[in-house]
């Protein structure tokens, strides 16, 4: 857990409560040493008490506002989707 990122997420204004909850839970998954953050949407849905489709909508809102970046990854051999990595471009390091 990266406390600076979680504190930053808690301080965000002008977000609907459910969207902010997703941001805070997402920030909680950031590794403080590597900065890596890649929880599944299913994990976020469970943590936030929401559906996966709701999580995806909230992530889209956060991405449009520039609060997160999503880096989708694919297996080079099979083309199958792999874990999405999340970044927080406006959060303190």
N, C-alpha and C positions, 0 to 999 in steps of 0.2 A: 504494500500500500504506500502510495506517495502522498504524504499528508499535505504538502503544498498544493498539489493538484486537487485533492478532495476539498480543501479549504477554499480554493479558487472556485470550484464547482458550486459549493454552498453559497458563495457570495454573488452568484449570477442572478440578475434581476430580469424582469419581463419575460419569464418563461412560465408556461402553465405548470402547475404542480407535478403532474405526471411526467412531463418532459424533463423537469429539473431532477426528479427522482431517478430517471434513467441516466442523466449526466453524472449525478453523484455516485450511483452504483458503478458506472463505467470507470469513473476516476478512481474508485476504490480498488479496481483490478490492476491499476498501473503499477508495474514493478519499479520501486524507487531506485534501484541500482541501474537497470537497463533501460527504463522508460517504456518497455514493451507492455502493451495492453491488448489482449485478444480474447476476451470472453465470448462465448457463443451467444447468439441471440436467444437461444433456448435458456441458457443460464441467466441472462439478464431478465427474461420474461419471468422465470421462477423467482428471482430475487425481488423483482418489482411488483409481483402479483398481477402481471399483465399477460396478454397473448403475444405470440411472436409477431403477428402482423401489427399490433400496437407498438411494439418495440421498434419495428422497422420504420414506422411513421415518425416516431419521436427521434430516431437517429437521423432521419432525413431532415427534420426541422433543425436539429443541432448542426448538421453539416451545412445546410443553407445559411445559417447564421455565422458560420465560420468558427464555431466553438469546438468542433471536432473535424478530423479528416479521417476518411476510411480508405485503407489501402487493401483492396481485395487481392487475394493471392490465389494462384492456380498451380496445380501440379504440372510440371513441364512435360512429363511423360504421358499422362492420361488426360490432362485438361480439366480434371475435376477441381471443384472449388475447395480451397483450404481455408483455414481460420483467417478471418478479417483482422487486420491490425488497426488499432485506433490511435490517433495522435491528438494532442491538445495544443494547437498552435498558439493560442492566446494565454495559456497557463504559464505561471512562473516555472522555471526549471527546478 
